[in-house]
Amino acid sequence: MNFSTKGMVYTLSSKQKLPISLEEAWQFLSSPKNLKTITPDYMGFHILSGAEKPMFAGQIIQYIVTPVFGIKTHWVTEITHVVDKTYFVDEQRFGPYALWHHKHFLREVEGGVEMEDVIDYKLPFGFLGRWLHPILVKPKLTEIFNYRRQKLSELFGQFL
């Protein structure tokens, strides 16, 4: 997992290989209902609406999440781009970030599939947000993506 900064926009990138087919990976990762499975329980992730249909561009998903200090946060994302079995993009429309643009890429590799997440995000509150990034936001995102990596390995096996 890598973090970088371009001005006031942060980028998190993460890759993981799994010993499953592209079809199986796409079926799991492109279903909004599976977000709860790969999100730590303490975050209280609960989809309110938008996960009733298979993923499509323009889909709005509303959910509640409790990322820090037990504070429930209403989050609304839009699936803005979908290319079957290749990638999809979700963007925050309402929620805790000033910007959240999350790209999910899939590609076949020998012995399985490689998943890549690239998230460009900006924190609200100017200087305070930048100050909180290394002590609160970056560690929390690292924890969430480490959990996700572990959970996907438990579900689908280790890539050898």
C-alpha positions as CSV (number, residue, x, y, z in Angstrom):
1,M,0.0,0.0,0.0
2,N,1.3,3.4,-1.0
3,F,0.3,6.9,-0.1
4,S,1.4,10.0,-1.9
5,T,0.5,13.7,-2.0
6,K,-0.1,15.9,-5.0
7,G,-0.7,19.4,-3.6
8,M,-3.7,19.0,-1.2
9,V,-4.9,15.8,-2.8
10,Y,-3.7,12.5,-1.3
11,T,-3.5,9.2,-3.2
12,L,-3.7,5.7,-1.8
13,S,-2.8,2.9,-4.0
14,S,-3.0,-0.8,-3.2
15,K,-2.6,-4.0,-5.2
16,Q,-3.5,-7.6,-4.3
17,K,-3.4,-10.8,-6.3
18,L,-5.9,-13.6,-5.7
19,P,-6.0,-17.1,-7.0
20,I,-9.4,-16.8,-8.6
21,S,-10.8,-16.1,-12.1
22,L,-11.5,-12.7,-13.4
23,E,-15.2,-13.6,-13.6
24,E,-15.2,-14.6,-9.9
25,A,-13.3,-11.5,-8.8
26,W,-15.6,-9.2,-10.8
27,Q,-18.8,-10.9,-9.5
28,F,-17.7,-10.3,-5.9
29,L,-16.0,-6.9,-6.1
30,S,-18.7,-5.2,-8.3
31,S,-21.5,-6.1,-6.0
32,P,-22.2,-3.3,-3.5
33,K,-23.7,-5.8,-1.1
34,N,-20.2,-7.3,-0.6
35,L,-18.7,-4.1,0.8
36,K,-20.0,-5.0,4.3
37,T,-18.1,-8.3,4.1
38,I,-14.7,-6.6,3.5
39,T,-15.3,-3.7,5.9
40,P,-14.3,-4.1,9.6
41,D,-17.3,-4.8,11.8
42,Y,-16.5,-1.9,14.2
43,M,-17.2,0.5,11.4
44,G,-20.9,-0.3,11.5
45,F,-21.2,-0.4,7.7
46,H,-24.9,-0.5,6.7
47,I,-26.3,0.1,3.1
48,L,-29.4,2.2,3.2
49,S,-30.2,2.1,-0.6
50,G,-28.8,1.5,-4.0
51,A,-27.5,-2.0,-3.8
52,E,-30.6,-3.7,-5.1
53,K,-29.3,-4.0,-8.7
54,P,-26.0,-5.1,-10.3
55,M,-23.5,-2.2,-10.6
56,F,-24.1,0.3,-13.3
57,A,-22.8,3.8,-14.2
58,G,-25.0,6.4,-12.5
59,Q,-25.9,4.1,-9.6
60,I,-26.2,6.0,-6.3
61,I,-25.4,4.0,-3.1
62,Q,-26.3,5.4,0.3
63,Y,-24.9,4.0,3.5
64,I,-24.0,4.7,7.1
65,V,-20.5,4.1,8.4
66,T,-18.9,4.8,11.8
67,P,-15.2,5.4,10.9
68,V,-14.0,7.1,14.1
69,F,-15.0,7.9,17.6
70,G,-18.4,6.1,17.2
71,I,-19.7,9.0,15.0
72,K,-22.2,7.7,12.5
73,T,-21.6,9.2,9.0
74,H,-24.0,9.3,6.1
75,W,-22.1,8.6,2.9
76,V,-23.4,8.8,-0.6
77,T,-21.4,7.5,-3.5
78,E,-22.1,7.3,-7.3
79,I,-20.7,4.7,-9.5
80,T,-19.5,6.9,-12.4
81,H,-17.8,4.5,-14.7
82,V,-18.1,0.7,-15.3
83,V,-16.2,-1.4,-17.8
84,D,-17.2,-5.0,-17.4
85,K,-14.5,-7.1,-15.8
86,T,-12.0,-4.3,-16.2
87,Y,-12.7,-1.4,-13.8
88,F,-15.2,0.7,-12.0
89,V,-15.1,4.1,-10.3
90,D,-17.0,5.3,-7.3
91,E,-17.1,9.0,-6.3
92,Q,-18.4,10.5,-3.1
93,R,-21.3,12.8,-3.6
94,F,-21.9,13.5,0.1
95,G,-19.8,12.4,3.1
96,P,-16.7,13.0,5.2
97,Y,-14.2,13.9,2.4
98,A,-13.9,17.0,0.4
99,L,-13.0,14.7,-2.5
100,W,-13.2,10.9,-2.8
101,H,-12.5,9.3,-6.2
102,H,-11.9,5.5,-6.0
103,K,-10.8,3.5,-9.0
104,H,-11.0,-0.3,-8.9
105,F,-9.0,-2.1,-11.6
106,L,-9.0,-5.9,-12.3
107,R,-6.7,-7.8,-14.6
108,E,-5.9,-11.4,-15.3
109,V,-2.5,-12.6,-14.3
110,E,-1.0,-16.0,-14.5
111,G,-2.6,-18.0,-11.7
112,G,-5.4,-15.6,-10.9
113,V,-6.3,-11.9,-10.9
114,E,-4.6,-8.7,-9.8
115,M,-6.8,-6.1,-8.1
116,E,-5.7,-2.5,-7.9
117,D,-7.3,0.3,-5.9
118,V,-6.3,3.9,-6.5
119,I,-8.0,6.5,-4.3
120,D,-7.6,10.2,-4.7
121,Y,-9.0,12.1,-1.8
122,K,-8.9,15.5,-0.1
123,L,-9.8,16.2,3.5
124,P,-12.1,19.0,4.6
125,F,-11.2,21.7,7.1
126,G,-8.0,23.1,5.4
127,F,-5.0,23.1,7.7
128,L,-6.8,21.1,10.3
129,G,-7.6,18.3,7.8
130,R,-4.0,18.3,6.6
131,W,-2.8,18.1,10.2
132,L,-5.2,15.2,11.0
133,H,-4.1,13.2,7.9
134,P,-1.0,11.5,9.3
135,I,-2.4,11.0,12.8
136,L,-5.9,9.9,12.1
137,V,-6.9,9.5,8.4
138,K,-3.9,7.7,6.9
139,P,-3.7,5.2,9.8
140,K,-7.4,4.5,9.5
141,L,-7.3,4.0,5.8
142,T,-4.3,1.7,6.2
143,E,-6.2,-0.3,8.8
144,I,-9.3,-0.6,6.6
145,F,-7.3,-1.7,3.5
146,N,-5.2,-4.2,5.5
147,Y,-8.5,-5.7,6.8
148,R,-9.8,-5.8,3.3
149,R,-6.6,-7.6,2.0
150,Q,-6.8,-10.1,4.9
151,K,-10.5,-10.8,4.4
152,L,-10.2,-11.3,0.6
153,S,-7.3,-13.8,1.3
154,E,-9.5,-15.6,3.8
155,L,-12.4,-15.8,1.3
156,F,-10.4,-16.7,-1.9
157,G,-7.0,-18.0,-0.7
158,Q,-3.5,-16.8,-0.9
159,F,-1.9,-16.1,-4.2
160,L,1.2,-18.2,-4.6
